[in-house]
Amino acid sequence: MGMFDYFRSSYDLGSQFTNVECQTKDIEEYGIGGSLSHLWLDPSGYLWCGDYAGTSTLEIYEKDDPRYDPVRHFLNYEWIRTGAKGKWHVHPITRYCVIYPAQWDGKWEDWPRCRLHFRSGKLIDFMEITRND
């Protein structure tokens, strides 16, 4: 299945994609399928990306720590919030990508998809596509 990025649009892309939680695997430049980033397309067509760097730190439990669990092996850690807030910035991509609703009750073949065209982070064009396109 692979990883994906979360995508939400306030730009009118049609009822299947506007103000609906969507996903994409096409935003990442290196073809890894997504990194669970949060993306937002604003009403004027600019793509924004959430940056959460510095909002938490990793605390690793050593064997002498009472929170250490020998059964968990290498999973003896916890993410600790720092109190810092994330920031949003325009994501200056130039590419085509496809989004799709995160939830769909119909057949796999009918799952709605929308192809978006961005230039320097600005939506240039979009088109709803089908599985057969």
trRosetta pair geometry for C-beta under 8 A, 3 or more apart (Angstrom, degrees):
i j d omega theta_ij theta_ji phi_ij phi_ji
2 25 6.2 52 113 -127 131 136
2 33 3.8 -88 175 173 127 157
2 34 7.0 108 143 31 97 101
3 25 7.5 135 93 -119 50 93
3 32 7.1 -2 55 133 115 90
3 33 5.1 117 56 105 69 102
3 34 4.3 -143 118 80 82 93
3 35 6.4 57 126 -88 139 25
3 36 6.1 -72 -173 -40 116 81
4 23 4.3 22 151 -177 144 115
4 24 6.3 144 -168 69 94 28
4 25 5.1 -68 -112 -75 78 78
4 33 6.7 -58 -75 154 50 82
4 34 3.9 79 -140 38 15 174
4 36 7.3 65 75 -82 50 53
5 23 6.8 145 72 -158 44 64
5 24 5.3 -25 59 64 95 84
5 25 7.4 158 11 -91 80 32
5 27 5.2 -41 30 35 154 132
5 28 7.2 161 -36 -38 125 92
5 34 4.4 -148 -29 -142 71 104
5 35 6.6 18 -81 45 93 57
5 36 6.6 -177 -108 -109 51 8
5 37 4.4 -13 -133 55 111 84
5 38 7.4 -165 -176 -73 85 19
5 39 5.7 47 147 -7 122 115
6 21 6.7 -42 -157 -160 98 92
6 22 7.6 122 -169 77 51 50
6 23 6.4 -41 -106 -102 41 68
6 36 7.1 29 -13 -164 93 53
6 37 7.1 -143 35 96 74 44
6 38 4.9 -13 69 -112 114 64
6 39 6.6 171 90 25 58 71
6 102 7.7 0 -127 -72 79 132
7 21 8.0 118 68 -170 51 48
7 22 4.3 -45 78 84 97 99
7 23 6.2 152 18 -108 96 13
7 24 5.1 51 -26 -6 140 108
7 27 7.8 163 -77 -41 118 136
7 39 4.8 -13 -108 71 71 108
7 40 7.8 167 -157 -83 50 32
7 41 7.3 30 -175 -15 93 101
7 99 5.0 -105 88 -125 153 126
8 19 7.2 34 -172 -124 95 30
8 20 7.5 -175 -131 73 74 31
8 21 6.2 -34 -86 -106 95 49
8 22 6.7 158 -84 25 40 85
8 38 7.9 -3 8 -172 103 85
8 39 7.3 167 26 90 61 59
8 40 5.3 -15 69 -111 90 75
8 41 7.4 -155 99 25 45 74
9 13 5.2 16 120 1 162 125
9 17 5.7 22 36 143 139 88
9 18 5.3 -80 95 -114 104 53
9 19 7.1 -83 79 -35 64 39
9 20 7.8 -6 40 40 89 69
9 22 7.1 16 -7 13 98 133
9 40 7.5 161 -91 -162 32 53
9 41 4.1 -5 -119 55 79 116
9 99 7.7 128 -33 101 123 170
10 18 7.3 71 -137 -159 19 85
10 19 6.7 59 -103 -70 56 80
10 40 7.0 24 -3 179 100 97
10 41 6.5 -166 33 92 63 66
10 42 5.7 -11 58 -149 117 35
10 43 4.8 -60 121 -59 105 73
11 18 7.1 -122 86 -113 42 98
11 41 4.7 -68 12 132 115 111
11 42 6.7 60 -47 94 94 30
11 43 5.7 154 -84 -129 59 29
11 44 7.5 -85 -92 47 104 15
11 45 5.3 87 -108 -86 145 58
11 123 6.4 135 150 20 174 159
12 18 5.4 -3 -127 -93 44 148
13 16 7.8 -83 111 69 93 73
13 17 4.0 -58 97 90 122 123
13 18 5.2 166 40 -59 75 85
13 41 7.6 58 -37 85 125 151
13 99 8.0 17 151 64 165 134
13 114 5.6 61 171 -173 125 166
13 116 7.8 -44 -119 -85 134 106
13 126 5.8 -64 -130 127 97 160
14 17 5.6 55 65 29 82 98
14 18 6.4 167 67 -12 29 104
14 114 7.2 179 39 -93 118 135
14 128 6.1 -11 20 -59 162 128
15 18 6.4 -56 -109 38 25 101
16 20 6.9 -79 161 33 33 159
16 101 6.1 -100 175 -44 82 121
16 112 4.4 -51 174 110 153 163
16 114 7.3 160 91 -43 111 117
16 128 7.2 84 50 -119 135 127
17 20 6.0 -116 -145 48 17 116
17 22 5.9 22 -142 -67 78 143
17 99 6.2 98 -139 99 120 123
17 101 7.0 -124 -92 -65 58 83
17 112 7.4 -129 -52 125 93 124
17 114 5.0 -13 -70 -6 158 151
17 128 7.9 -159 -14 -95 131 97
20 101 5.5 -36 138 -119 130 99
20 102 7.8 -167 150 19 85 86
21 101 7.3 79 84 -159 59 66
21 102 4.4 -31 115 13 100 132
21 103 7.2 59 70 -1 104 94
22 99 4.4 39 153 174 140 113
22 100 6.1 153 -158 76 94 26
22 101 5.5 -66 -104 -100 76 35
22 102 6.0 -162 -120 -31 19 79
23 34 7.6 -9 -177 -107 94 163
23 99 6.9 154 75 -154 31 71
23 100 6.1 -28 60 64 80 78
23 101 7.9 32 14 137 79 14
23 102 5.2 99 -25 -90 102 79
24 27 5.4 83 106 -22 127 99
24 34 6.9 152 96 -89 58 119
24 39 7.5 -31 34 41 124 143
24 97 5.5 43 -170 161 139 119
24 98 6.4 161 -132 85 94 49
24 99 4.7 -52 -70 -98 106 69
24 100 7.4 136 -84 15 58 70
25 28 7.7 -44 178 21 49 105
25 33 4.6 -25 -159 -158 109 64
25 34 4.9 -84 -121 -31 60 109
25 98 7.9 -9 44 66 76 91
26 95 7.4 -162 153 129 98 124
26 96 7.3 -52 161 113 141 60
26 97 3.5 166 100 -138 120 85
26 98 5.4 96 -8 28 147 69
27 34 7.1 65 43 -104 95 76
27 37 7.1 -107 91 61 141 131
27 39 6.4 -161 -97 -55 166 156
27 91 7.5 3 -171 147 121 150
27 93 6.6 -123 -159 -52 76 169
27 95 7.9 147 -133 75 40 131
27 97 5.4 28 -71 -117 60 159
28 31 6.7 -153 102 -32 103 14
28 32 5.4 -71 129 43 156 84
28 33 7.0 -11 38 42 138 17
28 34 5.9 -158 -18 -84 125 30
28 35 6.2 114 -88 -13 129 98
28 37 8.0 148 -71 7 91 128
29 93 7.5 -155 -72 -120 93 106
32 35 6.7 47 89 -62 126 88
34 37 7.2 -135 -166 20 77 85
37 49 5.9 -17 172 -154 127 103
37 50 6.8 170 -173 52 76 84
38 49 7.3 132 80 -158 56 53
38 50 4.1 13 66 18 107 130
39 47 6.2 -13 -170 -170 109 96
39 48 6.8 151 -160 80 57 51
39 49 5.5 -22 -104 -99 75 69
39 50 7.6 -124 -70 3 34 81
39 91 6.6 -46 -126 4 103 154
40 47 7.5 150 79 -157 41 49
40 48 4.6 -18 63 61 92 104
40 49 8.0 -175 22 -73 71 27
40 50 7.8 74 -7 -40 103 90
40 88 7.3 -22 36 -145 123 134
41 45 6.7 -12 -176 -140 98 34
41 46 7.3 165 -152 81 56 33
41 47 5.6 -25 -98 -98 72 66
41 48 7.6 -179 -81 18 23 77
41 116 7.9 -125 -89 -134 148 153
41 123 6.4 50 -152 -46 122 132
42 45 7.1 -49 73 21 72 18
42 46 5.0 -1 37 56 113 84
42 47 8.0 -152 6 -76 78 19
42 48 6.2 65 -35 -14 102 116
45 122 5.7 52 119 -165 103 72
45 123 3.8 -115 -167 41 100 105
46 90 5.4 -55 175 -123 118 109
46 121 5.8 24 -155 141 80 97
46 122 5.7 -33 -97 -100 67 66
46 123 7.5 -122 -65 -2 21 83
47 90 6.7 92 75 -160 58 67
47 91 4.7 -65 115 54 103 101
47 93 6.7 -34 74 33 149 102
47 118 6.0 -19 -11 -120 139 141
47 121 5.0 -133 48 -160 92 71
47 122 7.6 -142 3 -74 84 20
47 123 7.0 116 -43 -49 93 83
48 88 4.8 21 175 178 121 112
48 89 6.8 158 -150 81 76 21
48 90 5.9 -55 -97 -97 64 44
48 91 6.4 132 -148 -7 12 91
49 88 7.0 159 75 -151 33 67
49 89 6.2 -27 58 65 83 72
49 90 7.8 57 13 166 83 12
49 91 3.9 84 -22 -66 116 118
50 86 5.4 23 -175 152 97 139
50 87 7.7 148 -156 81 54 35
50 88 5.7 -36 -97 -96 56 77
51 86 6.0 165 81 -168 47 88
51 87 5.0 -19 61 66 105 83
51 88 7.1 171 13 -92 82 24
51 89 6.2 19 -14 9 125 106
52 55 4.6 -62 -176 17 82 135
52 56 7.7 6 154 9 107 93
52 86 4.2 -37 -96 -102 67 118
54 82 6.3 -74 162 51 65 155
54 84 4.9 -32 125 82 97 160
55 81 6.7 -32 158 -143 74 74
55 82 6.0 -159 -171 37 25 101
55 84 5.0 -125 -102 81 56 91
55 85 6.9 27 -108 -146 110 9
55 86 5.5 -26 -58 -63 144 78
56 79 4.7 28 158 177 140 99
56 80 6.0 155 -161 76 84 39
56 81 5.2 -48 -99 -99 89 41
56 82 5.9 -161 -94 -11 27 86
57 79 7.5 155 76 -155 31 59
57 80 5.3 -23 61 62 82 97
57 82 6.0 86 -17 -65 94 105
58 77 5.8 -5 -174 -177 94 128
58 78 7.8 151 -156 77 53 37
58 79 6.2 -34 -99 -101 61 63
58 80 7.7 167 -96 17 11 83
59 77 6.4 156 83 -160 48 71
59 78 5.1 -17 62 62 101 85
59 79 7.7 166 18 -99 80 14
59 80 5.2 53 -16 -18 117 121
60 76 6.6 69 -168 104 67 83
60 77 4.8 -31 -104 -100 59 96
61 65 4.3 -130 -160 74 84 144
61 67 4.8 -119 -116 91 140 97
61 68 4.4 -178 143 -81 116 72
61 69 7.8 51 93 7 151 66
61 76 4.0 -101 60 163 104 103
61 77 6.4 -153 4 -81 80 38
61 78 7.4 61 -37 -6 103 95
62 65 5.1 110 54 -14 65 105
62 68 6.5 -64 93 -74 30 135
62 76 8.0 152 -55 124 13 135
63 68 5.5 154 -128 169 28 168
63 70 7.8 45 -130 -85 89 90
64 68 7.3 81 44 1 18 145
65 68 4.6 114 68 -29 85 100
65 76 7.9 141 64 171 125 122
67 76 7.5 136 117 -163 85 93
67 78 7.6 -43 152 -21 148 130
68 76 5.3 22 -132 -150 70 141
69 72 4.4 63 87 4 107 112
69 76 6.2 -179 40 -98 71 97
70 73 7.6 38 178 -70 44 48
72 75 4.1 -100 172 69 103 99
72 76 5.4 131 92 -62 119 73
73 76 7.5 -148 98 -19 21 95
90 121 4.5 77 164 167 101 156
91 121 5.4 156 80 -116 47 103
92 120 5.1 -21 -159 -162 89 58
92 121 4.2 -58 -105 -34 43 114
93 97 7.9 27 123 -25 148 128
93 118 5.1 52 91 99 91 139
93 120 7.9 174 70 -117 25 11
93 121 6.1 98 29 -78 57 59
94 118 6.2 -135 -115 107 31 80
94 119 5.0 35 -123 -131 92 50
94 120 5.9 14 -69 -44 100 49
95 117 7.9 -135 117 -144 29 53
95 118 6.0 5 51 56 56 97
96 115 6.0 -1 -173 -176 107 100
96 116 6.9 157 -155 81 55 48
96 117 5.3 -23 -99 -99 77 71
96 118 7.8 172 -87 20 27 71
97 115 7.4 168 88 -151 30 58
97 116 5.4 -16 63 59 79 98
97 118 7.2 6 11 2 105 112
98 113 5.2 1 -175 -178 112 115
98 114 6.9 152 -154 75 62 40
98 115 5.2 -31 -95 -96 79 66
98 116 7.4 169 -92 14 26 77
98 129 7.2 -66 -126 46 114 128
99 113 7.1 157 78 -157 40 64
99 114 5.2 -17 59 60 90 94
99 116 6.4 36 -6 -13 105 119
100 104 7.6 -41 163 -39 102 136
100 111 5.9 30 -163 151 130 109
100 112 6.5 157 -140 91 77 57
100 113 4.8 -33 -85 -101 97 74
100 114 7.5 167 -79 16 48 71
101 104 5.4 122 82 -62 111 93
101 111 7.6 -143 47 -168 89 85
101 112 6.2 48 -1 62 106 102
104 111 5.0 69 144 -123 173 88
104 112 7.3 -178 -111 22 128 78
106 110 4.6 -67 131 82 133 123
106 111 6.9 -179 75 -76 100 53
107 110 4.6 78 62 13 89 104
107 111 7.6 -116 99 -36 50 71
108 111 5.8 -21 -161 -22 39 114
108 131 7.5 83 133 -95 69 152
109 131 4.9 -118 -158 37 56 158
109 132 7.9 31 -167 -41 96 89
110 130 7.7 -36 -130 -146 44 97
110 131 7.3 -68 -62 -10 19 121
111 131 6.7 80 46 -64 82 109
112 128 6.5 -36 -165 -156 99 109
113 128 7.2 132 83 -161 47 60
113 129 5.1 -40 88 69 101 87
113 130 7.2 146 37 -110 99 14
113 131 7.4 117 2 -70 126 53
114 126 5.8 15 172 -179 105 111
114 127 7.1 171 -156 86 66 32
114 128 5.2 -39 -101 -100 79 59
114 129 6.9 147 -111 15 23 78
115 126 6.6 168 87 -153 52 60
115 127 5.3 -9 56 60 98 84
115 128 7.9 165 16 -105 72 10
115 129 5.2 46 -16 -14 107 128
115 133 8.0 -109 -29 110 132 147
116 123 6.1 -66 -165 -127 105 100
116 125 7.9 162 -159 90 44 49
116 126 4.9 -13 -107 -105 63 98
117 123 7.2 96 73 -160 56 59
117 124 4.6 -63 106 61 102 102
117 125 4.4 12 42 55 124 84
117 126 6.8 -156 16 -72 75 50
118 121 6.2 6 -178 -113 119 12
118 122 6.5 141 -155 66 73 33
118 123 5.9 -45 -97 -93 71 46
118 124 6.6 156 -118 0 17 90
119 122 5.8 -31 68 61 71 88
119 124 5.0 56 1 -48 106 127
123 126 6.5 -16 -172 -40 118 108
129 133 4.2 -89 -170 34 110 156
130 133 5.5 120 55 -20 64 98
